[in-house]
Amino acid sequence: MSKPLICYNLSYYSKTLKFIAPCLVFIVWHFMIYSQTPIPIWGQYHLTALTMFVLSNWIGTSLINCENRIQQYITRLHSKNETTYHLSKIIAVLLLMIPFYAIMIFHPIVFGFFVRSLSFTEVLAVITIHFLFSLMGVSVSVFFNADFHNKKSILPLQVLVMLIMVVPLAMIFEDNVFIRYAVKLLPPLNFFGERLHELDSGVFVMNGNFFVFVLYSLGYSTALITIYVLLIKKINNH
């Protein structure tokens, strides 16, 4: 992957100032959820992981769409590889997310906000889950590329998609067979929520199911990104 291209994406995005809004929302939200202590581990880390999913989707959409068509064309020519161009944007978003989930994860640990301390294995699991939530958020955000929507407003659609993915529909509509099976096509956010819940009961283990869903999440995100790159290259080559 081209390091200069990733640095260019980060630099260009920072000049647009589009990062200010998500940063302000993050700061306000962060202080709101840690306004009272002690805090149950699952409740907070499930909430912060979902926050990473939504935030990475928001930042991903704004970074992917920050260049105008002329600048996109010039950058693609300089990159000499369109796949590299698109993947560099995704990597740039993931790099931008590191400070956010580092603060979300380690701030309450360092200042002792939780009802108990976490083991090294639990911290490792929480880091893994927050990274995967960020990756899944980015892999969904790429489909809000303006090239797919003829520059029409996609905010209502984006909000609707986020609600569908974040809200545990299978629990709300547990009697609806169609919805129960349909949600299996969505990112596995609720499974990891259940794993975080185990942190409060003191029975968390990195068992086979955990690793299977880690691999499933990586595969899910990779599949979405692959589909996106194939589609966007087809659009740009026409």
C-alpha positions as semicolon CSV with decimal commas, in nm:
position;residue;x (nm);y (nm);z (nm)
1;M;0,000;0,000;0,000
2;S;0,131;0,346;-0,093
3;K;0,231;0,535;0,223
4;P;0,248;0,874;0,040
5;L;-0,106;0,819;-0,089
6;I;-0,236;0,744;0,261
7;C;-0,060;1,053;0,395
8;Y;-0,209;1,258;0,110
9;N;-0,559;1,139;0,198
10;L;-0,510;1,231;0,563
11;S;-0,365;1,572;0,473
12;Y;-0,635;1,652;0,216
13;Y;-0,912;1,548;0,454
14;S;-0,771;1,759;0,737
15;K;-0,775;2,067;0,513
16;T;-1,146;2,024;0,443
17;L;-1,225;2,063;0,817
18;K;-1,491;1,793;0,782
19;F;-1,336;1,613;1,078
20;I;-1,441;1,888;1,319
21;A;-1,808;1,784;1,350
22;P;-1,741;1,415;1,435
23;C;-1,464;1,518;1,676
24;L;-1,694;1,757;1,862
25;V;-1,970;1,495;1,880
26;F;-1,717;1,242;2,006
27;I;-1,590;1,472;2,282
28;V;-1,940;1,559;2,405
29;W;-2,057;1,197;2,386
30;H;-1,746;1,069;2,562
31;F;-1,792;1,298;2,860
32;M;-2,164;1,219;2,875
33;I;-2,120;0,842;2,899
34;Y;-1,846;0,873;3,162
35;S;-2,020;1,140;3,368
36;Q;-2,110;0,891;3,643
37;T;-1,891;0,629;3,806
38;P;-1,844;0,343;3,885
39;I;-1,963;0,202;3,554
40;P;-2,048;-0,155;3,449
41;I;-1,794;-0,271;3,193
42;W;-2,034;-0,426;2,941
43;G;-2,272;-0,131;2,925
44;Q;-1,996;0,113;2,847
45;Y;-1,782;-0,093;2,612
46;H;-2,082;-0,211;2,413
47;L;-2,185;0,154;2,381
48;T;-1,836;0,272;2,287
49;A;-1,797;-0,008;2,030
50;L;-2,124;0,097;1,866
51;T;-1,998;0,455;1,881
52;M;-1,689;0,347;1,687
53;F;-1,909;0,179;1,426
54;V;-2,117;0,494;1,372
55;L;-1,819;0,730;1,392
56;S;-1,607;0,532;1,145
57;N;-1,903;0,525;0,908
58;W;-1,944;0,902;0,940
59;I;-1,573;0,981;0,895
60;G;-1,542;0,720;0,621
61;T;-1,823;0,874;0,419
62;S;-1,686;1,227;0,453
63;L;-1,327;1,127;0,368
64;I;-1,426;0,919;0,067
65;N;-1,635;1,207;-0,069
66;C;-1,403;1,496;0,023
67;E;-1,238;1,523;-0,321
68;N;-1,419;1,671;-0,618
69;R;-1,428;1,474;-0,942
70;I;-1,134;1,659;-1,099
71;Q;-0,914;1,604;-0,794
72;Q;-1,019;1,239;-0,779
73;Y;-0,916;1,191;-1,141
74;I;-0,577;1,356;-1,084
75;T;-0,510;1,151;-0,770
76;R;-0,606;0,826;-0,943
77;L;-0,362;0,906;-1,226
78;H;-0,081;0,971;-0,979
79;S;-0,158;0,654;-0,786
80;K;-0,123;0,449;-1,110
81;N;-0,349;0,186;-0,958
82;E;-0,716;0,252;-0,891
83;T;-0,747;-0,030;-0,639
84;T;-0,461;0,119;-0,439
85;Y;-0,631;0,459;-0,456
86;H;-0,955;0,331;-0,303
87;L;-0,790;0,107;-0,044
88;S;-0,566;0,394;0,069
89;K;-0,877;0,590;0,166
90;I;-1,007;0,301;0,376
91;I;-0,672;0,263;0,552
92;A;-0,663;0,638;0,614
93;V;-1,000;0,618;0,790
94;L;-0,884;0,325;1,005
95;L;-0,575;0,524;1,107
96;L;-0,794;0,820;1,198
97;M;-1,004;0,594;1,421
98;I;-0,710;0,479;1,638
99;P;-0,707;0,785;1,871
100;F;-1,084;0,763;1,914
101;Y;-1,104;0,404;2,030
102;A;-0,778;0,434;2,225
103;I;-0,941;0,709;2,431
104;M;-1,268;0,518;2,460
105;I;-1,093;0,202;2,581
106;F;-0,811;0,325;2,803
107;H;-0,952;0,643;2,958
108;P;-1,188;0,457;3,196
109;I;-0,923;0,193;3,272
110;V;-0,651;0,446;3,362
111;F;-0,883;0,653;3,582
112;G;-1,057;0,354;3,743
113;F;-1,410;0,428;3,624
114;F;-1,520;0,063;3,615
115;V;-1,664;-0,148;3,894
116;R;-1,362;-0,377;3,870
117;S;-1,029;-0,400;3,689
118;L;-0,988;-0,584;3,358
119;S;-0,745;-0,866;3,285
120;F;-0,498;-0,844;2,997
121;T;-0,708;-1,092;2,797
122;E;-1,021;-0,884;2,846
123;V;-0,844;-0,565;2,737
124;L;-0,712;-0,745;2,429
125;A;-1,064;-0,865;2,348
126;V;-1,207;-0,514;2,390
127;I;-0,939;-0,368;2,160
128;T;-1,013;-0,636;1,901
129;I;-1,387;-0,570;1,914
130;H;-1,347;-0,192;1,884
131;F;-1,115;-0,235;1,585
132;L;-1,360;-0,473;1,418
133;F;-1,651;-0,234;1,478
134;S;-1,446;0,045;1,319
135;L;-1,355;-0,177;1,025
136;M;-1,719;-0,280;0,972
137;G;-1,826;0,084;0,993
138;V;-1,576;0,180;0,723
139;S;-1,670;-0,116;0,503
140;V;-2,033;0,000;0,510
141;S;-1,945;0,369;0,461
142;V;-1,785;0,308;0,120
143;F;-2,127;0,242;-0,030
144;F;-2,225;0,600;0,051
145;N;-1,974;0,716;-0,208
146;A;-2,135;1,003;-0,398
147;D;-2,054;0,830;-0,728
148;F;-2,320;0,571;-0,643
149;H;-2,587;0,832;-0,575
150;N;-2,530;1,101;-0,839
151;K;-2,443;1,349;-0,562
152;K;-2,794;1,337;-0,418
153;S;-2,831;1,380;-0,043
154;I;-2,761;1,044;0,118
155;L;-2,783;1,151;0,481
156;P;-3,141;1,019;0,538
157;L;-3,043;0,685;0,384
158;Q;-2,724;0,669;0,589
159;V;-2,909;0,739;0,915
160;L;-3,167;0,472;0,831
161;V;-2,899;0,212;0,752
162;M;-2,714;0,292;1,077
163;L;-3,034;0,248;1,281
164;I;-3,110;-0,085;1,114
165;M;-2,759;-0,212;1,186
166;V;-2,723;-0,081;1,542
167;V;-3,068;-0,156;1,681
168;P;-3,108;-0,526;1,784
169;L;-3,399;-0,597;1,550
170;A;-3,389;-0,972;1,614
171;M;-3,469;-0,912;1,981
172;I;-3,741;-0,657;1,910
173;F;-3,908;-0,873;1,644
174;E;-3,819;-1,212;1,789
175;D;-4,144;-1,366;1,663
176;N;-4,080;-1,256;1,305
177;V;-3,894;-1,538;1,129
178;F;-3,804;-1,325;0,826
179;I;-3,640;-1,051;1,034
180;R;-3,457;-1,309;1,249
181;Y;-3,290;-1,453;0,940
182;A;-3,253;-1,121;0,754
183;V;-3,044;-0,967;1,033
184;K;-2,789;-1,245;0,985
185;L;-2,687;-1,060;0,669
186;L;-2,595;-0,752;0,875
187;P;-2,261;-0,694;1,050
188;P;-2,236;-0,916;1,364
189;L;-2,258;-0,624;1,607
190;N;-2,496;-0,793;1,848
191;F;-2,282;-1,104;1,888
192;F;-1,991;-0,893;2,012
193;G;-2,233;-0,706;2,236
194;E;-2,313;-1,038;2,401
195;R;-1,942;-1,113;2,442
196;L;-1,890;-0,776;2,611
197;H;-2,182;-0,858;2,841
198;E;-1,978;-1,153;2,969
199;L;-1,720;-0,908;3,104
200;D;-1,968;-0,806;3,375
201;S;-2,045;-1,164;3,477
202;G;-1,676;-1,248;3,505
203;V;-1,693;-1,547;3,268
204;F;-1,531;-1,400;2,958
205;V;-1,306;-1,636;2,765
206;M;-1,155;-1,614;2,419
207;N;-1,313;-1,938;2,308
208;G;-1,360;-2,084;1,963
209;N;-1,683;-1,893;1,902
210;F;-1,508;-1,563;1,967
211;F;-1,234;-1,636;1,711
212;V;-1,487;-1,765;1,458
213;F;-1,677;-1,437;1,477
214;V;-1,355;-1,238;1,458
215;L;-1,276;-1,419;1,134
216;Y;-1,636;-1,377;1,020
217;S;-1,619;-1,002;1,083
218;L;-1,292;-0,972;0,894
219;G;-1,436;-1,175;0,608
220;Y;-1,759;-0,973;0,610
221;S;-1,569;-0,643;0,589
222;T;-1,330;-0,777;0,325
223;A;-1,622;-0,895;0,112
224;L;-1,793;-0,554;0,129
225;I;-1,472;-0,369;0,045
226;T;-1,400;-0,605;-0,246
227;I;-1,750;-0,555;-0,386
228;Y;-1,712;-0,179;-0,345
229;V;-1,378;-0,164;-0,529
230;L;-1,512;-0,373;-0,818
231;L;-1,824;-0,157;-0,849
232;I;-1,652;0,179;-0,821
233;K;-1,385;0,078;-1,073
234;K;-1,658;-0,024;-1,315
235;I;-1,832;0,312;-1,270
236;N;-1,510;0,513;-1,312
237;N;-1,405;0,322;-1,623
238;H;-1,727;0,406;-1,806
